[in-house]
Amino acid sequence: MIRKVYSDWDDNRIVATTVREVDSRILYRSGEQKRTVVYEYCNWGEWSDWGFDTVSGSQSRKIETRIIYRYADKEQGDECNERY
C-alpha cells in the first residue's frame, strides 16, 4: 500500500481529479457569551482555537464551523483506493 503525502490544510476548496485525491474536514470553535451589566447588553467573548472535536452550542455558547481541504497527487501507476 502506498502512503499518500498530503498538502497542508487550506480554506480554499480543492476539486478532485483523476490525478488528485482530496480530503476535507470540518473545524469547530466556540465563543462564550458574557454579560456587561453597565449598559445591560451581552456580547461574545474570545473565540476558542479551531479544532476537529464537535462542539455543542447553547444559549450562552455560539458555534462556528468551517471546512478545510487538503490534497495528495496520485503517482503514475497508483491505483485509486476509494474510501466509499
PyMOL CGO cylinders between C-alpha atoms (Angstrom):
from pymol import cmd
from pymol.cgo import CYLINDER

trace = [
    CYLINDER, 0.00, 0.00, 0.00, 1.40, 3.36, -1.00, 0.3, 1, 1, 1, 1, 1, 1,
    CYLINDER, 1.40, 3.36, -1.00, 1.23, 6.05, 1.69, 0.3, 1, 1, 1, 1, 1, 1,
    CYLINDER, 1.23, 6.05, 1.69, -0.02, 9.35, 0.30, 0.3, 1, 1, 1, 1, 1, 1,
    CYLINDER, -0.02, 9.35, 0.30, 1.71, 12.64, 1.07, 0.3, 1, 1, 1, 1, 1, 1,
    CYLINDER, 1.71, 12.64, 1.07, -0.93, 15.32, 1.58, 0.3, 1, 1, 1, 1, 1, 1,
    CYLINDER, -0.93, 15.32, 1.58, -0.62, 19.07, 1.24, 0.3, 1, 1, 1, 1, 1, 1,
    CYLINDER, -0.62, 19.07, 1.24, -1.15, 21.37, 4.21, 0.3, 1, 1, 1, 1, 1, 1,
    CYLINDER, -1.15, 21.37, 4.21, -4.78, 22.10, 5.12, 0.3, 1, 1, 1, 1, 1, 1,
    CYLINDER, -4.78, 22.10, 5.12, -6.28, 25.08, 3.28, 0.3, 1, 1, 1, 1, 1, 1,
    CYLINDER, -6.28, 25.08, 3.28, -9.56, 27.03, 3.40, 0.3, 1, 1, 1, 1, 1, 1,
    CYLINDER, -9.56, 27.03, 3.40, -9.80, 27.15, -0.41, 0.3, 1, 1, 1, 1, 1, 1,
    CYLINDER, -9.80, 27.15, -0.41, -11.94, 24.41, -1.94, 0.3, 1, 1, 1, 1, 1, 1,
    CYLINDER, -11.94, 24.41, -1.94, -9.94, 21.89, -3.95, 0.3, 1, 1, 1, 1, 1, 1,
    CYLINDER, -9.94, 21.89, -3.95, -11.57, 19.74, -6.62, 0.3, 1, 1, 1, 1, 1, 1,
    CYLINDER, -11.57, 19.74, -6.62, -10.60, 16.08, -7.02, 0.3, 1, 1, 1, 1, 1, 1,
    CYLINDER, -10.60, 16.08, -7.02, -9.37, 14.97, -10.44, 0.3, 1, 1, 1, 1, 1, 1,
    CYLINDER, -9.37, 14.97, -10.44, -8.13, 11.72, -11.93, 0.3, 1, 1, 1, 1, 1, 1,
    CYLINDER, -8.13, 11.72, -11.93, -4.65, 12.59, -10.63, 0.3, 1, 1, 1, 1, 1, 1,
    CYLINDER, -4.65, 12.59, -10.63, -5.57, 14.38, -7.38, 0.3, 1, 1, 1, 1, 1, 1,
    CYLINDER, -5.57, 14.38, -7.38, -7.28, 12.95, -4.31, 0.3, 1, 1, 1, 1, 1, 1,
    CYLINDER, -7.28, 12.95, -4.31, -8.96, 15.47, -1.98, 0.3, 1, 1, 1, 1, 1, 1,
    CYLINDER, -8.96, 15.47, -1.98, -9.67, 15.16, 1.74, 0.3, 1, 1, 1, 1, 1, 1,
    CYLINDER, -9.67, 15.16, 1.74, -11.83, 17.59, 3.73, 0.3, 1, 1, 1, 1, 1, 1,
    CYLINDER, -11.83, 17.59, 3.73, -12.58, 18.17, 7.42, 0.3, 1, 1, 1, 1, 1, 1,
    CYLINDER, -12.58, 18.17, 7.42, -15.00, 20.33, 9.37, 0.3, 1, 1, 1, 1, 1, 1,
    CYLINDER, -15.00, 20.33, 9.37, -13.46, 22.50, 12.08, 0.3, 1, 1, 1, 1, 1, 1,
    CYLINDER, -13.46, 22.50, 12.08, -15.34, 23.91, 15.07, 0.3, 1, 1, 1, 1, 1, 1,
    CYLINDER, -15.34, 23.91, 15.07, -14.81, 26.75, 17.52, 0.3, 1, 1, 1, 1, 1, 1,
    CYLINDER, -14.81, 26.75, 17.52, -16.92, 28.27, 20.25, 0.3, 1, 1, 1, 1, 1, 1,
    CYLINDER, -16.92, 28.27, 20.25, -17.35, 31.63, 21.93, 0.3, 1, 1, 1, 1, 1, 1,
    CYLINDER, -17.35, 31.63, 21.93, -18.85, 32.14, 25.38, 0.3, 1, 1, 1, 1, 1, 1,
    CYLINDER, -18.85, 32.14, 25.38, -21.36, 34.91, 25.94, 0.3, 1, 1, 1, 1, 1, 1,
    CYLINDER, -21.36, 34.91, 25.94, -20.50, 37.37, 28.70, 0.3, 1, 1, 1, 1, 1, 1,
    CYLINDER, -20.50, 37.37, 28.70, -22.77, 39.97, 30.18, 0.3, 1, 1, 1, 1, 1, 1,
    CYLINDER, -22.77, 39.97, 30.18, -21.75, 43.56, 30.75, 0.3, 1, 1, 1, 1, 1, 1,
    CYLINDER, -21.75, 43.56, 30.75, -24.02, 44.98, 33.46, 0.3, 1, 1, 1, 1, 1, 1,
    CYLINDER, -24.02, 44.98, 33.46, -23.23, 48.68, 32.95, 0.3, 1, 1, 1, 1, 1, 1,
    CYLINDER, -23.23, 48.68, 32.95, -25.41, 49.03, 29.82, 0.3, 1, 1, 1, 1, 1, 1,
    CYLINDER, -25.41, 49.03, 29.82, -27.41, 45.79, 30.11, 0.3, 1, 1, 1, 1, 1, 1,
    CYLINDER, -27.41, 45.79, 30.11, -26.15, 44.17, 26.94, 0.3, 1, 1, 1, 1, 1, 1,
    CYLINDER, -26.15, 44.17, 26.94, -24.40, 40.92, 26.09, 0.3, 1, 1, 1, 1, 1, 1,
    CYLINDER, -24.40, 40.92, 26.09, -21.51, 40.37, 23.77, 0.3, 1, 1, 1, 1, 1, 1,
    CYLINDER, -21.51, 40.37, 23.77, -19.40, 37.37, 22.79, 0.3, 1, 1, 1, 1, 1, 1,
    CYLINDER, -19.40, 37.37, 22.79, -16.07, 36.79, 24.50, 0.3, 1, 1, 1, 1, 1, 1,
    CYLINDER, -16.07, 36.79, 24.50, -12.92, 35.46, 22.87, 0.3, 1, 1, 1, 1, 1, 1,
    CYLINDER, -12.92, 35.46, 22.87, -13.29, 32.60, 20.42, 0.3, 1, 1, 1, 1, 1, 1,
    CYLINDER, -13.29, 32.60, 20.42, -11.55, 29.30, 21.09, 0.3, 1, 1, 1, 1, 1, 1,
    CYLINDER, -11.55, 29.30, 21.09, -8.97, 27.94, 18.64, 0.3, 1, 1, 1, 1, 1, 1,
    CYLINDER, -8.97, 27.94, 18.64, -10.26, 25.89, 15.71, 0.3, 1, 1, 1, 1, 1, 1,
    CYLINDER, -10.26, 25.89, 15.71, -10.36, 22.14, 16.40, 0.3, 1, 1, 1, 1, 1, 1,
    CYLINDER, -10.36, 22.14, 16.40, -11.64, 18.85, 14.98, 0.3, 1, 1, 1, 1, 1, 1,
    CYLINDER, -11.64, 18.85, 14.98, -13.78, 17.95, 18.02, 0.3, 1, 1, 1, 1, 1, 1,
    CYLINDER, -13.78, 17.95, 18.02, -17.53, 18.59, 17.67, 0.3, 1, 1, 1, 1, 1, 1,
    CYLINDER, -17.53, 18.59, 17.67, -18.74, 21.34, 20.00, 0.3, 1, 1, 1, 1, 1, 1,
    CYLINDER, -18.74, 21.34, 20.00, -22.34, 21.88, 21.14, 0.3, 1, 1, 1, 1, 1, 1,
    CYLINDER, -22.34, 21.88, 21.14, -23.94, 25.30, 21.21, 0.3, 1, 1, 1, 1, 1, 1,
    CYLINDER, -23.94, 25.30, 21.21, -26.21, 26.66, 23.91, 0.3, 1, 1, 1, 1, 1, 1,
    CYLINDER, -26.21, 26.66, 23.91, -27.93, 29.88, 24.88, 0.3, 1, 1, 1, 1, 1, 1,
    CYLINDER, -27.93, 29.88, 24.88, -24.57, 31.20, 26.08, 0.3, 1, 1, 1, 1, 1, 1,
    CYLINDER, -24.57, 31.20, 26.08, -22.26, 29.42, 23.59, 0.3, 1, 1, 1, 1, 1, 1,
    CYLINDER, -22.26, 29.42, 23.59, -22.15, 30.22, 19.90, 0.3, 1, 1, 1, 1, 1, 1,
    CYLINDER, -22.15, 30.22, 19.90, -20.56, 27.75, 17.49, 0.3, 1, 1, 1, 1, 1, 1,
    CYLINDER, -20.56, 27.75, 17.49, -18.89, 28.47, 14.16, 0.3, 1, 1, 1, 1, 1, 1,
    CYLINDER, -18.89, 28.47, 14.16, -17.78, 25.88, 11.63, 0.3, 1, 1, 1, 1, 1, 1,
    CYLINDER, -17.78, 25.88, 11.63, -15.54, 25.94, 8.58, 0.3, 1, 1, 1, 1, 1, 1,
    CYLINDER, -15.54, 25.94, 8.58, -14.45, 23.30, 6.11, 0.3, 1, 1, 1, 1, 1, 1,
    CYLINDER, -14.45, 23.30, 6.11, -10.78, 22.85, 5.24, 0.3, 1, 1, 1, 1, 1, 1,
    CYLINDER, -10.78, 22.85, 5.24, -9.26, 20.82, 2.41, 0.3, 1, 1, 1, 1, 1, 1,
    CYLINDER, -9.26, 20.82, 2.41, -6.02, 19.07, 1.54, 0.3, 1, 1, 1, 1, 1, 1,
    CYLINDER, -6.02, 19.07, 1.54, -4.90, 17.01, -1.42, 0.3, 1, 1, 1, 1, 1, 1,
    CYLINDER, -4.90, 17.01, -1.42, -2.45, 14.32, -2.49, 0.3, 1, 1, 1, 1, 1, 1,
    CYLINDER, -2.45, 14.32, -2.49, -1.38, 13.95, -6.09, 0.3, 1, 1, 1, 1, 1, 1,
    CYLINDER, -1.38, 13.95, -6.09, -1.59, 10.37, -7.34, 0.3, 1, 1, 1, 1, 1, 1,
    CYLINDER, -1.59, 10.37, -7.34, 1.59, 8.91, -8.68, 0.3, 1, 1, 1, 1, 1, 1,
    CYLINDER, 1.59, 8.91, -8.68, 1.64, 7.24, -12.07, 0.3, 1, 1, 1, 1, 1, 1,
    CYLINDER, 1.64, 7.24, -12.07, 0.57, 3.62, -11.66, 0.3, 1, 1, 1, 1, 1, 1,
    CYLINDER, 0.57, 3.62, -11.66, -1.01, 4.34, -8.26, 0.3, 1, 1, 1, 1, 1, 1,
    CYLINDER, -1.01, 4.34, -8.26, -4.37, 2.64, -8.14, 0.3, 1, 1, 1, 1, 1, 1,
    CYLINDER, -4.37, 2.64, -8.14, -7.20, 4.64, -6.66, 0.3, 1, 1, 1, 1, 1, 1,
    CYLINDER, -7.20, 4.64, -6.66, -8.38, 3.16, -3.36, 0.3, 1, 1, 1, 1, 1, 1,
    CYLINDER, -8.38, 3.16, -3.36, -11.85, 4.60, -2.91, 0.3, 1, 1, 1, 1, 1, 1,
    CYLINDER, -11.85, 4.60, -2.91, -12.97, 5.12, 0.68, 0.3, 1, 1, 1, 1, 1, 1,
    CYLINDER, -12.97, 5.12, 0.68, -16.66, 4.81, -0.08, 0.3, 1, 1, 1, 1, 1, 1,
]
cmd.load_cgo(trace, "trace")
